[in-house]
Amino acid sequence: MGKIKGAIVVDMDRCKGCSLCVEACPQNVIALAKKVNKSGYPFVEVVSQDNCVGCASCAIVCPDGCITVYRKKMED
């Protein structure tokens, strides 16, 4: 059975920095950035993409739908 590899993409311009996704991520893949987006909000950014398992917990809790999750089955 192959391992699932995940990847997420955050729409930083739409993110309002609520941090719900940061709390929901079991692998600590995302964190709140120290920068702000064009609307003046701090946003979340990917800090360890290699740890992503594609569980989509972050995307599910995002109230603004700013996160897209991709999954790929890796061959052994």
N, C-alpha and C positions, 0 to 999 in steps of 0.2 A: 504494500500500500504506500502510495506517495505522500510526501509531506506537503501541506498547504503553505504557500508563501503569500503574505499579504503586502499591500502597499496602499497608502492613503495619500490623497491630494486635498489640501486645504485651500479654499478660496479666501485668501487673506484679506481681500478688499471688502468682503461681506461679513467676515467674522467680527463679533462684538466683544470677544474676550470673556465670555461668561464662565469659562473653565469647566463646564459640565463634562466635556469630552476628556479633559485631562484626568478628572476623577474616575471616569468610567473605563479608561484604558487599563486593562490588567497587565500589560507589558511595558507601561511607561514609555510609549513611543512618542507622545506629543507633550509639549510644555508651553506655557505662556511666554511669549517673546518679551523682551525688554523694549522693543520698538512699538510704534503705533502705525496703523494703516492710514489711508488717505482720509478716512472719516474721523481720525483721532482716537480710535479704540486700540487697545493692546490686542494682539491676535495670537492664536496658537500656531506653533510651527512644529514640524517633524524634527525630532532630535535623535531618534535611533530607528530608522526605517528597517534595518535588518532584523529587529525584534518583532516586527508586525506579523501577526498570525492571521490577519484578515477576519477577525471576529465581528467587526462592524459595530461594536458597542459605542464607539465614538460617534459614528454617523447616526445611530438610532437616537441618541440623546441630544444631538445638536438641534436647537429650536429653529435655526435659520437655514438648515440644510446646506451647510458650508463644506461638508466633508464627503468625498467620494472614496469608496473602498474598492480596491481591485484584489482579486484572488487568482493565484496561479498554482496549479498542481505541479510539484517538482518531482522528477523521477529520482529513484534511489540510485 
